[in-house]
C-alpha cells in the first residue's frame, strides 16, 4: 500500500468513526434520534470497507468531493443546528 492510499484509508476510518460517534451522541442524548440514525448511516459511507463493497456490488464509488460535501454537512448540522457541544455536556453529566 503506497502512502496516498494509506492516507485516504486512514482518513476514511477516522471520518467514519468521528461521524458515527456524532450520530450516536444524537441518538442517545439528542432530542431527535432519527437525525442521529441518519448521521450514523451517512458515517457508514466514509468507511473504506463499505466503499469497496459498494463499488463491487454497483460498480460505483462515492467521489471524494461528495464525501467532502457530506462531511461539511455533518459538521454544519451537528455543530450549528444540532447543538453538539450541549449534547456532549449532557452526555458527560450522565456518567
Helices and strands as residue ranges (DSSP letters): H 3-29, H 33-44, H 48-58, H 64-76, I 77-81, H 84-93
